[in-house]
Amino acid sequence: MKKFLSVVLALAFASLAFASGKGTVGIAMPTRSAQRWLSDGESVKKGVEALGYQADLQYGDDVIENQVNQIENMITKGVKVLVIASIDGSSLTDVLEKAHEAGIPVIAYDRLIRNSPYVDYYVSFDNYKVGQQMGDILIKGLELDKATTAKPKIIEVFGGSPDDNNAYFFYNGAMDNLKPYFDKGVLKIGSGQQGMDVVGTLRWDGAAAQARMENLLSAYYTNQTLDGALSPYDPISLGILQACKGVGYGSAGKPLPIVGGQDADLASIKSIIAGEQYATVFKDTRSLAAATVEMLKAIMAGQKPEVNNTTDYENGSTKDGKPYIVPSMLLQSTAIFKENAVSELVEKTGYYTKDQLGVK
């Protein structure tokens, strides 16, 4: 038995030494307050360790200074590569210059890092298409193809965090798909509020969205009914719905507005199945982590990682005298409604179980 334990311990230490010998990958995630970032962080960490490297996983808890300090410490420790999902995509210029000087490649994870030529690669979903899917959710749910100018559908518009580059792609994709209906006069914004500078929701905060929706309902909806809301994120969606419930929506004769979302958070999927939130956009973050690990594998082998977009993600900096477009790998997303929630999220992908969704 002692000999067996000795062999096991020897193998364990050998494995640890092997991983330690190959080096460490620094993983900087924005917050622990959202389910998806916990999942992303663990998925990337497991993938890194499966390659034989150690993983230094840190969460900034939505404090920019925390994330900057964490990345600086990773650079000092000599990580081989940095994987960064930024809190504020425009606040890492100086620390990325330090990474460049140390010869450390940088992968921007899901959120594009701006104003630095030292972002080597970007891994995300096709964010403009995600926005288009958000617009399509409203088109379907509000039956805009049947709407008339005599009785236009009334909505409010919510954007994501203004310090997250993705938020602008989501907003533009959605508004571009809704534009024909605005132009025809069958769709209107009850408050008239639009533009990311007005409708953005800092840090994607659901409570802030709920407070704004409460103010909008009080100011603009005493004599008209809210038919829908454009929402870029599930906690924002639930905040909007909660505000609406507070003034009687969801009761007899006053249905809840059509509200989409993004990320397929468990609470929102349960809400969709219950017939409250109308839909969401599902981005399987496991595939995002897997794509990142494939990129890391190529970098560690001294190869150029595979990318599928070299035209869309200009990050506001210059490189070799030209505007810098970050080479990107973009993945695809799926719109989730009540009718396809179980088939897509349980049967097809195994992202959730039926028990988690509370269905049989």
LINSUL-V793951 format. One record per backbone hydrogen bond with DSSP energy under -1.0 kcal/mol. NH is the residue of the N-H (numbers start at 1). CO is the residue of the C=O. Records with the same first field share a line. If there is no record, write none. Layout:
NH->CO / CO
//
This chain:
5->1
6->2
7->3
8->4
9->5
10->6
11->7
12->8
13->9
14->10
15->11
16->12
17->13
18->14
19->15
20->16
21->17
22->18
23->19
25->54
26->81
27->56
28->83
29->58
38->34
39->35
40->36
41->37
42->38
43->39
44->40
45->41
46->42
47->43
48->44
49->45
50->46
52->49
53->48
54->23
56->25
58->27
60->29
62->30
63->60
67->63
68->64
69->65
70->66
71->67
72->68
73->69
74->70
75->71
76->72
77->73
78->75
79->74
80->24
82->105
83->26
84->107
85->28
89->163
91->88
96->92
97->93
98->94
99->95
100->96
101->97
102->98
103->100
104->99
107->82
108->121
109->84
110->123
111->109
114->89
115->315
120->106
121->106
122->327
123->108
124->329
126->331
127->125
130->126
131->127
132->128
133->129
134->130
135->131
136->132
137->133
138->134
139->135
140->136
141->137
142->138
144->139
146->143
153->186
155->188
156->228
158->230
159->199
164->161
167->164
168->165
169->165
170->166
171->167
172->168
173->169
174->170
175->171
176->172
177->173
178->174
179->175
181->178
182->178
183->179
184->180
186->181
187->181
188->153
190->155
198->195
199->195
200->196
201->160
204->201
205->202
209->205
210->206
211->207
212->208
213->209
214->210
215->211
216->212
217->213
218->214
219->215
220->216
221->217
227->154
228->154
229->258
230->156
234->262
237->233
238->234
239->235
240->236
241->237
242->238
243->239
244->240
245->241
246->242
247->244
248->245
249->244
250->254
251->248
254->251
258->227
263->281
269->265
270->266
271->267
272->268
273->269
274->270
275->272
276->271
278->259
279->259
280->336
282->334
285->283
287->284
288->284
289->285
290->286
291->287
292->288
293->289
294->290
295->291
296->292
297->293
298->294
299->295
300->296
301->297
302->299
303->298
308->328
309->328
315->324
319->322
322->319
324->317
326->313
328->309
329->122
331->124
334->282
336->280
341->337
344->340
345->341
346->342
347->342
348->343
352->345
357->353
358->354
359->354
//
